[in-house]
Amino acid sequence: MPDPVAYALEDNVARITLDDGKVNAMSLPLFEALGAALDRAERDHAGAVVLAGRPGFFSAGLNLKLLPTLPPAELRTTMIAFGRTMLRVFTLPIPTVAAVSGHAVAGGAMLMFACDLRWVAEGPFRIHLNEVAIGLPLPTWAITLAHAAVPPRWHTEAILHARPYTPDEALERGIVDGVARPAECLLAEACAAAAPLTALDRAAYATSKSRHRAMVVKWAADLLEGEMGGFQMRG
């Protein structure tokens, strides 16, 4: 199986691209590959990270066909890696820009919410935190990411009412920072948004980001393992 995550560094911007050839369904190998790419960006002292998907799909979230087939220990490992990986993106000591190349559903929405800025491709795409609609109580860490990305006015409809958004609806609500028109311009526009972030003082950014998010991240991380049981049983 080819590596589902590609890495490139250009003009001090690390580009991390998820592409499993399908819908970028999330699994333990993807979390491990994404973690390795983030490690590389930190080793390279990248000034910013652009996190992209494949055309049509940023990510459809967890691989719900695979999860029920896993032994209990592997399932738990996968679910804990899911939360820890998303929180790692959220706390990465490097500015991050999501290049949302298509549908961002469930875990895909969480991943884009974990980034500092979000650019989405124009098209018939859905941004959707759909867990409540399909019977999954959201873990605290996922709600923490949504709170950071979705303006408070829209918390109820986005998190509790599981409302899906088109790219333009997400832009109107301030959930994303821009819509690339046409969609083929997405990566260029996301990299252009990342470019000025590379001029930020790296140490000051990292320390400020850590302090800015310290309380909510500690709260979410402390609850993560205990909440995974109910999350996976209902899945």
KEROPA-640323 format. One line per 3 residues: number of its first residue (from 1); their letters; for each residue x, y, z of N, C-alpha, C, O. Coordinates in steps of 0.05 Angstrom, whole numbers, plus 5000, padded with zeros to 4 digits. Example, Ala and Ser with C-alpha at 12.3 -4.5 7.8 and 13.67 -1.06 7.14 Angstrom:
% KEROPA-640323
1> AS> 5264:4886:5156:5246:4910:5156:5264:4934:5156:5285:4934:5169 ~ 5257:4955:5142:5273:4979:5143:5258:5001:5157:5268:5023:5161;
//
This chain:
% KEROPA-640323
1> MPD> 5017:4976:5000:5000:5000:5000:5018:5025:5000:5036:5027:5017 ~ 5013:5044:4982:5029:5068:4981:5025:5085:5006:5004:5083:5019 ~ 5045:5101:5013:5043:5119:5036:5020:5138:5032:5018:5152:5011;
4> PVA> 5001:5139:5051:4978:5157:5048:4983:5186:5053:4966:5203:5049 ~ 5008:5193:5060:5015:5220:5067:5041:5227:5052:5061:5213:5055 ~ 5041:5249:5037:5065:5259:5023:5074:5285:5036:5059:5300:5047;
7> YAL> 5101:5289:5034:5113:5312:5046:5131:5326:5026:5146:5313:5011 ~ 5130:5353:5026:5148:5369:5009:5153:5395:5024:5135:5405:5038 ~ 5177:5406:5020:5184:5432:5032:5192:5451:5010:5211:5445:4995;
10> EDN> 5179:5474:5009:5185:5493:4988:5180:5521:5000:5159:5527:5011 ~ 5200:5539:4996:5198:5567:5006:5191:5567:5036:5176:5584:5045 ~ 5203:5549:5051:5200:5548:5080:5171:5540:5088:5164:5543:5112;
13> VAR> 5155:5530:5070:5129:5519:5076:5128:5489:5072:5134:5480:5050 ~ 5122:5474:5092:5119:5445:5090:5091:5438:5080:5071:5446:5092 ~ 5090:5424:5058:5064:5415:5047:5060:5386:5054:5075:5369:5046;
16> ITL> 5039:5380:5069:5032:5353:5077:5006:5346:5064:4986:5359:5068 ~ 5006:5326:5047:4983:5319:5030:4973:5291:5037:4988:5272:5035 ~ 4948:5289:5045:4935:5264:5050:4923:5253:5023:4908:5268:5010;
19> DDG> 4930:5229:5016:4919:5218:4991:4921:5187:4992:4942:5176:4987 ~ 4898:5175:4999:4897:5145:4999:4885:5134:4973:4880:5110:4971 ~ 4881:5152:4953:4869:5144:4928:4839:5141:4929:4827:5135:4909;
22> KVN> 4827:5146:4952:4798:5142:4955:4786:5167:4969:4785:5188:4957 ~ 4778:5164:4994:4765:5187:5008:4780:5196:5032:4770:5211:5049 ~ 4806:5188:5033:4823:5195:5056:4810:5187:5083:4810:5202:5102;
25> AMS> 4800:5162:5083:4789:5151:5108:4812:5148:5128:4834:5139:5122 ~ 4806:5155:5153:4827:5155:5174:4829:5128:5188:4809:5115:5194 ~ 4854:5120:5192:4861:5095:5205:4887:5099:5219:4900:5120:5217;
28> LPL> 4896:5078:5234:4921:5080:5249:4945:5086:5231:4962:5103:5237 ~ 4947:5072:5207:4970:5079:5190:4970:5108:5181:4992:5120:5178 ~ 4947:5119:5176:4946:5148:5168:4955:5165:5191:4970:5184:5186;
31> FEA> 4946:5160:5215:4954:5176:5238:4985:5174:5242:4998:5194:5248 ~ 4996:5150:5239:5024:5147:5242:5040:5162:5220:5060:5175:5226 ~ 5030:5160:5195:5043:5174:5173:5041:5205:5176:5060:5219:5171;
34> LGA> 5018:5214:5186:5015:5243:5190:5033:5252:5213:5045:5273:5211 ~ 5035:5236:5234:5053:5243:5256:5082:5244:5246:5097:5262:5255 ~ 5090:5226:5229:5117:5226:5218:5122:5251:5201:5144:5263:5202;
37> ALD> 5102:5260:5186:5105:5284:5169:5107:5309:5187:5122:5327:5181 ~ 5091:5309:5209:5093:5332:5227:5121:5333:5241:5132:5354:5245 ~ 5131:5309:5248:5158:5307:5259:5178:5319:5239:5196:5334:5247;
40> RAE> 5175:5313:5214:5194:5322:5193:5192:5353:5190:5212:5366:5188 ~ 5168:5363:5191:5165:5392:5189:5179:5406:5212:5191:5427:5208 ~ 5177:5395:5236:5191:5407:5259:5221:5404:5256:5236:5423:5263;
43> RDH> 5231:5381:5246:5260:5378:5243:5270:5397:5222:5293:5407:5224 ~ 5254:5402:5201:5262:5420:5180:5260:5450:5187:5268:5467:5172 ~ 5250:5455:5211:5245:5482:5220:5228:5498:5200:5234:5521:5194;
46> AGA> 5208:5484:5190:5190:5497:5171:5177:5522:5184:5171:5522:5208 ~ 5173:5543:5167:5160:5567:5178:5130:5565:5179:5118:5580:5194 ~ 5119:5546:5164:5090:5542:5164:5084:5515:5152:5101:5503:5138;
49> VVL> 5061:5504:5157:5052:5478:5146:5025:5483:5132:5007:5495:5142 ~ 5024:5472:5107:4998:5470:5093:4990:5441:5092:5005:5424:5083 ~ 4966:5436:5103:4956:5408:5104:4934:5405:5084:4913:5418:5086;
52> AGR> 4938:5389:5064:4920:5387:5041:4908:5359:5038:4919:5340:5050 ~ 4887:5356:5023:4875:5331:5016:4878:5325:4987:4893:5338:4973 ~ 4863:5305:4977:4863:5299:4949:4839:5312:4936:4819:5318:4950;
55> PGF> 4839:5317:4909:4816:5330:4897:4790:5316:4903:4787:5292:4899 ~ 4771:5331:4913:4744:5320:4920:4741:5312:4949:4718:5311:4959 ~ 4763:5305:4962:4761:5296:4990:4785:5306:5006:4808:5300:5000;
58> FSA> 4779:5323:5026:4799:5329:5046:4801:5304:5064:4823:5293:5067 ~ 4779:5296:5075:4777:5270:5089:4748:5265:5097:4734:5282:5105 ~ 4740:5239:5093:4714:5231:5101:4713:5222:5130:4692:5211:5139;
61> GLN> 4735:5225:5144:4735:5217:5173:4744:5189:5177:4756:5177:5159 ~ 4738:5178:5200:4747:5151:5207:4736:5130:5187:4715:5133:5176 ~ 4753:5109:5183:4745:5087:5166:4725:5069:5181:4733:5051:5195;
64> LKL> 4699:5075:5178:4679:5061:5193:4674:5032:5184:4661:5017:5198 ~ 4685:5025:5160:4683:4997:5152:4705:4981:5166:4701:4957:5172 ~ 4728:4993:5170:4750:4979:5182:4747:4976:5212:4753:4955:5223;
67> LPT> 4738:4997:5226:4738:4997:5255:4724:4973:5268:4735:4962:5286 ~ 4700:4965:5258:4687:4942:5271:4702:4916:5268:4696:4897:5283 ~ 4721:4914:5250:4735:4890:5245:4760:4887:5263:4773:4866:5263;
70> LPP> 4767:4909:5277:4792:4909:5292:4789:4895:5319:4767:4897:5331 ~ 4809:4881:5329:4809:4870:5356:4806:4893:5376:4815:4915:5370 ~ 4794:4888:5399:4789:4910:5418:4814:4927:5424:4812:4952:5426;
73> AEL> 4837:4915:5428:4861:4930:5436:4869:4948:5413:4877:4971:5417 ~ 4868:4938:5388:4876:4954:5365:4856:4976:5360:4863:4998:5352 ~ 4831:4971:5365:4810:4991:5362:4815:5014:5382:4813:5038:5375;
76> RTT> 4821:5007:5407:4826:5028:5427:4851:5044:5419:4852:5068:5422 ~ 4872:5030:5410:4896:5044:5402:4891:5063:5380:4901:5086:5380 ~ 4874:5055:5361:4867:5072:5338:4852:5097:5347:4858:5119:5338;
79> MIA> 4832:5093:5365:4816:5115:5373:4832:5135:5390:4828:5159:5388 ~ 4850:5125:5406:4867:5143:5422:4886:5158:5404:4891:5182:5408 ~ 4897:5144:5384:4915:5158:5365:4900:5179:5349:4911:5200:5343;
82> FGR> 4874:5174:5343:4858:5194:5330:4857:5220:5346:4864:5241:5335 ~ 4849:5219:5371:4848:5243:5387:4875:5256:5391:4877:5280:5390 ~ 4895:5240:5397:4921:5252:5402:4933:5265:5377:4946:5285:5378;
85> TML> 4928:5253:5353:4938:5265:5329:4924:5291:5323:4937:5311:5315 ~ 4898:5292:5327:4884:5318:5322:4893:5339:5342:4896:5362:5334 ~ 4897:5332:5367:4907:5351:5386:4936:5360:5380:4944:5382:5386;
88> RVF> 4951:5342:5368:4978:5349:5361:4978:5371:5339:4993:5390:5340 ~ 4961:5367:5319:4958:5388:5298:4950:5414:5311:4960:5435:5304 ~ 4931:5413:5329:4920:5437:5343:4942:5452:5359:4941:5476:5361;
91> TLP> 4961:5437:5369:4982:5449:5386:5009:5451:5372:5029:5458:5384 ~ 5010:5444:5346:5036:5445:5332:5049:5472:5335:5036:5492:5331 ~ 5075:5473:5342:5089:5498:5346:5097:5512:5320:5117:5527:5319;
94> IPT> 5082:5507:5299:5086:5519:5273:5059:5528:5262:5040:5513:5266 ~ 5057:5551:5250:5031:5559:5238:5021:5539:5218:5036:5528:5202 ~ 4995:5534:5218:4983:5514:5201:4960:5526:5184:4944:5542:5194;
97> VAA> 4958:5517:5159:4937:5525:5141:4925:5500:5129:4939:5484:5117 ~ 4899:5496:5131:4885:5473:5119:4877:5481:5090:4864:5501:5086 ~ 4885:5464:5071:4876:5467:5043:4855:5446:5039:4861:5423:5031;
100> VSG> 4830:5454:5044:4808:5434:5044:4799:5430:5015:4784:5446:5004 ~ 4807:5407:5004:4805:5402:4976:4779:5389:4967:4775:5383:4944 ~ 4761:5385:4986:4735:5373:4980:4720:5368:5006:4722:5383:5025;
103> HAV> 4705:5346:5007:4689:5340:5030:4707:5337:5055:4728:5325:5055 ~ 4698:5349:5077:4711:5347:5103:4689:5339:5123:4675:5357:5134 ~ 4687:5314:5129:4665:5303:5144:4677:5290:5170:4697:5276:5169;
106> AGG> 4663:5294:5192:4670:5281:5217:4700:5286:5224:4707:5309:5228 ~ 4717:5266:5224:4745:5270:5230:4758:5289:5210:4777:5303:5217 ~ 4748:5290:5185:4759:5309:5166:4754:5337:5174:4771:5355:5171;
109> AML> 4730:5342:5185:4723:5369:5195:4740:5375:5219:4750:5398:5223 ~ 4745:5355:5237:4761:5360:5260:4789:5368:5252:4801:5386:5265 ~ 4800:5355:5232:4827:5360:5223:4830:5389:5213:4849:5403:5218;
112> MFA> 4810:5398:5197:4812:5425:5187:4808:5445:5210:4820:5467:5210 ~ 4791:5438:5229:4787:5456:5252:4812:5459:5269:4816:5479:5282 ~ 4829:5438:5268:4854:5439:5284:4874:5458:5273:4893:5465:5287;
115> CDL> 4871:5467:5249:4890:5485:5236:4884:5514:5243:4862:5521:5250 ~ 4905:5531:5240:4902:5560:5247:4884:5574:5227:4867:5590:5234 ~ 4888:5568:5201:4872:5580:5179:4861:5558:5162:4872:5536:5160;
118> RWV> 4838:5564:5149:4825:5544:5132:4816:5556:5105:4801:5575:5104 ~ 4827:5544:5084:4819:5551:5057:4806:5527:5045:4816:5505:5047 ~ 4783:5531:5031:4768:5509:5020:4763:5513:4990:4759:5535:4981;
121> AEG> 4763:5491:4976:4759:5492:4947:4729:5497:4941:4712:5487:4955 ~ 4724:5514:4921:4697:5518:4911:4687:5491:4899:4702:5477:4886 ~ 4662:5485:4904:4650:5461:4893:4627:5450:4910:4621:5462:4931;
124> PFR> 4615:5428:4902:4592:5416:4916:4601:5399:4939:4595:5376:4941 ~ 4616:5412:4957:4629:5398:4979:4614:5403:5006:4600:5423:5009 ~ 4618:5385:5024:4605:5386:5050:4626:5387:5072:4644:5371:5074;
127> IHL> 4622:5407:5090:4638:5409:5115:4618:5402:5137:4599:5416:5141 ~ 4623:5380:5151:4602:5369:5167:4613:5354:5191:4626:5333:5188 ~ 4607:5365:5215:4612:5350:5240:4587:5334:5245:4569:5344:5259;
130> NEV> 4586:5310:5235:4560:5296:5233:4555:5276:5255:4536:5260:5254 ~ 4572:5275:5276:4571:5254:5296:4544:5251:5309:4533:5229:5312 ~ 4533:5273:5319:4507:5272:5333:4485:5260:5315:4468:5245:5324;
133> AIG> 4486:5267:5289:4466:5257:5270:4468:5226:5267:4447:5214:5260 ~ 4491:5215:5271:4494:5186:5267:4497:5171:5293:4505:5147:5294 ~ 4491:5184:5316:4490:5171:5341:4516:5169:5356:4519:5152:5374;
136> LPL> 4535:5187:5350:4561:5187:5365:4563:5212:5382:4562:5234:5372 ~ 4567:5209:5408:4572:5232:5425:4600:5242:5420:4619:5226:5420 ~ 4603:5268:5415:4629:5279:5409:4647:5278:5433:4638:5286:5455;
139> PTW> 4672:5270:5430:4691:5272:5453:4698:5301:5458:4696:5318:5441 ~ 4707:5306:5482:4713:5333:5490:4735:5345:5472:4733:5369:5465 ~ 4755:5329:5464:4776:5341:5447:4765:5351:5421:4774:5371:5411;
142> AIT> 4745:5337:5409:4733:5345:5384:4717:5371:5387:4718:5389:5370 ~ 4703:5373:5409:4688:5398:5415:4707:5421:5419:4702:5444:5411 ~ 4730:5416:5432:4750:5436:5435:4760:5447:5408:4763:5471:5405;
145> LAH> 4765:5430:5389:4774:5438:5363:4752:5455:5349:4757:5475:5336 ~ 4727:5445:5351:4705:5460:5339:4701:5487:5351:4696:5507:5337 ~ 4704:5489:5377:4702:5515:5391:4723:5535:5380:4717:5559:5378;
148> AAV> 4747:5525:5374:4768:5543:5364:4763:5553:5336:4772:5575:5329 ~ 4749:5537:5320:4746:5544:5291:4719:5556:5285:4716:5573:5266 ~ 4698:5548:5299:4671:5557:5293:4664:5580:5312:4666:5577:5336;
151> PPR> 4656:5604:5301:4648:5626:5318:4626:5618:5338:4608:5602:5330 ~ 4626:5628:5362:4606:5619:5383:4577:5620:5374:4561:5603:5382 ~ 4570:5639:5357:4542:5642:5348:4532:5616:5335:4509:5610:5335;
154> WHT> 4551:5601:5323:4544:5578:5307:4550:5551:5321:4547:5530:5308 ~ 4558:5552:5346:4566:5527:5360:4542:5507:5361:4546:5484:5356 ~ 4519:5517:5368:4497:5498:5371:4490:5484:5345:4487:5459:5345;
157> EAI> 4488:5499:5323:4480:5486:5298:4502:5468:5287:4497:5447:5276 ~ 4528:5476:5291:4550:5461:5280:4556:5436:5296:4560:5414:5285 ~ 4556:5439:5323:4564:5417:5340:4541:5399:5349:4542:5375:5347;
160> LHA> 4519:5412:5359:4497:5396:5370:4476:5389:5349:4464:5367:5351 ~ 4472:5405:5329:4451:5400:5309:4463:5387:5284:4448:5381:5265 ~ 4489:5384:5283:4503:5370:5261:4496:5381:5234:4490:5367:5215;
163> RPY> 4496:5408:5232:4489:5421:5207:4512:5419:5187:4534:5426:5194 ~ 4507:5410:5162:4528:5410:5142:4529:5438:5129:4509:5452:5127 ~ 4553:5445:5119:4557:5471:5106:4570:5467:5079:4587:5450:5075;
166> TPD> 4561:5483:5060:4575:5486:5035:4599:5504:5040:4600:5517:5061 ~ 4618:5504:5021:4641:5523:5025:4632:5552:5029:4643:5565:5047 ~ 4613:5561:5014:4604:5589:5017:4590:5594:5043:4593:5615:5055;
169> EAL> 4574:5574:5052:4561:5577:5078:4581:5578:5101:4579:5594:5120 ~ 4602:5561:5098:4623:5562:5119:4638:5589:5118:4646:5599:5140 ~ 4642:5600:5095:4655:5626:5093:4637:5648:5106:4647:5665:5120;
172> ERG> 4612:5647:5100:4593:5667:5111:4593:5667:5141:4590:5687:5154 ~ 4597:5643:5153:4596:5640:5182:4624:5644:5195:4626:5644:5220 ~ 4644:5649:5179:4671:5653:5190:4685:5627:5199:4704:5628:5214;
175> IVD> 4675:5604:5189:4687:5578:5196:4712:5574:5179:4731:5561:5188 ~ 4712:5584:5155:4735:5583:5137:4744:5611:5131:4728:5630:5133 ~ 4769:5614:5123:4780:5641:5117:4779:5648:5088:4782:5672:5081;
178> GVA> 4774:5629:5070:4772:5636:5042:4762:5612:5026:4765:5589:5035 ~ 4751:5617:5003:4742:5597:4984:4758:5601:4958:4757:5623:4947 ~ 4772:5581:4949:4788:5583:4925:4770:5579:4900:4756:5559:4898;
181> RPA> 4771:5599:4883:4755:5599:4858:4773:5604:4835:4785:5626:4833 ~ 4777:5585:4817:4766:5557:4817:4781:5540:4837:4801:5548:4849 ~ 4771:5515:4840:4782:5497:4860:4812:5491:4854:4827:5485:4873;
184> ECL> 4820:5492:4829:4847:5487:4822:4867:5506:4834:4891:5501:4835 ~ 4858:5529:4843:4875:5549:4856:4879:5545:4885:4893:5560:4898 ~ 4867:5524:4896:4867:5520:4925:4895:5519:4937:4901:5534:4956;
187> LAE> 4912:5502:4927:4938:5498:4939:4954:5524:4937:4967:5532:4957 ~ 4952:5538:4915:4967:5563:4912:4957:5584:4932:4973:5598:4943 ~ 4931:5585:4935:4920:5605:4954:4927:5598:4983:4932:5615:4999;
190> ACA> 4926:5572:4989:4933:5564:5017:4963:5570:5022:4970:5579:5044 ~ 4980:5564:5003:5008:5570:5006:5013:5600:5008:5030:5609:5023 ~ 4997:5616:4993:5000:5645:4995:4991:5655:5022:5003:5674:5033;
193> AAA> 4971:5642:5034:4963:5650:5061:4984:5641:5082:4987:5654:5102 ~ 4998:5620:5076:5019:5610:5095:5044:5627:5093:5058:5629:5113 ~ 5050:5638:5070:5075:5652:5066:5082:5673:5087:5103:5673:5098;
196> PLT> 5063:5692:5093:5070:5712:5113:5073:5701:5141:5086:5714:5158 ~ 5062:5678:5146:5064:5666:5173:5093:5656:5178:5101:5653:5201 ~ 5108:5651:5156:5135:5642:5160:5153:5663:5172:5175:5657:5181;
199> ALD> 5144:5688:5170:5160:5711:5181:5156:5714:5211:5171:5729:5224 ~ 5137:5700:5223:5133:5702:5252:5157:5691:5267:5170:5672:5258 ~ 5162:5702:5290:5183:5691:5307:5175:5664:5317:5154:5660:5330;
202> RAA> 5191:5644:5310:5184:5616:5315:5179:5610:5345:5159:5598:5353 ~ 5198:5619:5361:5196:5614:5390:5173:5628:5402:5158:5617:5419 ~ 5169:5653:5394:5146:5669:5405:5120:5657:5397:5101:5656:5413;
205> YAT> 5118:5648:5372:5093:5635:5363:5088:5610:5379:5065:5606:5389 ~ 5108:5593:5382:5104:5567:5395:5096:5571:5424:5077:5558:5434 ~ 5109:5589:5438:5103:5594:5466:5075:5606:5469:5060:5598:5487;
208> SKS> 5069:5625:5452:5042:5639:5454:5020:5619:5448:4999:5619:5461 ~ 5024:5602:5428:5003:5583:5420:4999:5563:5443:4976:5556:5450 ~ 5021:5554:5455:5018:5536:5478:5003:5548:5501:4985:5536:5513;
211> RHR> 5009:5573:5507:4996:5587:5529:4966:5592:5522:4949:5590:5539 ~ 4962:5600:5497:4935:5607:5488:4916:5583:5491:4892:5587:5497 ~ 4926:5559:5486:4909:5535:5485:4913:5516:5508:4901:5495:5509;
214> AMV> 4931:5523:5527:4940:5504:5548:4917:5493:5564:4916:5468:5568 ~ 4899:5509:5574:4878:5500:5592:4858:5481:5578:4852:5460:5589 ~ 4849:5488:5554:4830:5471:5540:4843:5445:5531:4830:5424:5531;
217> VKW> 4868:5447:5522:4881:5423:5513:4886:5403:5536:4882:5379:5532 ~ 4895:5413:5559:4899:5396:5582:4873:5383:5590:4872:5359:5596 ~ 4851:5398:5591:4825:5387:5597:4817:5365:5578:4808:5344:5586;
220> AAD> 4820:5371:5552:4812:5351:5532:4830:5326:5533:4820:5304:5531 ~ 4856:5330:5536:4875:5308:5537:4870:5290:5561:4872:5266:5559 ~ 4864:5302:5584:4859:5287:5608:4834:5269:5606:4833:5248:5618;
223> LLE> 4815:5278:5590:4790:5263:5586:4791:5243:5563:4774:5226:5561 ~ 4811:5246:5546:4811:5231:5520:4808:5201:5523:4790:5190:5512 ~ 4825:5189:5538:4824:5159:5540:4798:5150:5553:4787:5130:5544;
226> GEM> 4789:5163:5573:4764:5154:5586:4739:5157:5569:4721:5141:5572 ~ 4739:5176:5551:4716:5181:5534:4716:5163:5509:4695:5160:5496 ~ 4738:5150:5502:4740:5134:5478:4722:5110:5479:4712:5101:5458;
229> GGF> 4717:5099:5503:4700:5075:5505:4672:5080:5494:4662:5065:5477 ~ 4659:5101:5504:4632:5107:5495:4631:5115:5466:4612:5109:5451 ~ 4652:5129:5456:4653:5138:5429:4654:5114:5410:4639:5114:5390;
232> QMR> 4671:5094:5416:4674:5072:5397:4651:5052:5399:4644:5040:5379 ~ 4639:5048:5423:4617:5029:5425:4593:5037:5409:4580:5020:5397 ~ 4587:5063:5408:4565:5073:5393:4570:5073:5363:4552:5075:5347;
235> G> 4596:5072:5355:4604:5072:5327:4598:5046:5314:4603:5042:5290;
//
